[in-house]
Amino acid sequence: MEKGKILIIDDEEQLRSLVKRIVALEGFTVVEAPNLYDARKLLERSQIDVVLCESASFDFGSVERSHSEKVLRYTKGNKTKTAELLGIDVTTPYKKLEEYKIAADG
């Protein structure tokens, strides 16, 4: 019986393969990606229950920027609404727009 689907992200193929075998023995379906770019494509087209990611492979800044841009586009550039949806202080989107050099119109 399948327990769920796990995505393993690691740039080292041997380590990724080892973790995949161990996790699969426990009854999970496993998909793997060598980097965040490939992982993002898998996440967009697959139902993934858990993500295991080597910390050196994970770039939180790019994930934060990507998500902020999506929310800003969703709100049609409304920074107050963006802050509300992200659960952050209303001044933060202004700082992030400047930091990430994102156009205010999304």
BELKA-V511525 format. One record per run of one state. SS is the DSSP state (H for helix, E for strand, L for the rest). FROM is the first residue (numbers start at 0). TO is the last residue. If there is no record, write none. Layout:
BEGIN
ss->[SS/SS]
from->[FROM/FROM]
to->[TO/TO]
END
This chain:
BEGIN
ss->[L/E/L/H/L/E/L/H/L/E/L/H/L/H/L/H/L/H/L]
from->[0/4/9/12/25/28/33/35/45/49/53/54/57/59/74/78/86/91/100]
to->[3/8/11/24/27/32/34/44/48/52/53/56/58/73/77/85/90/99/105]
END
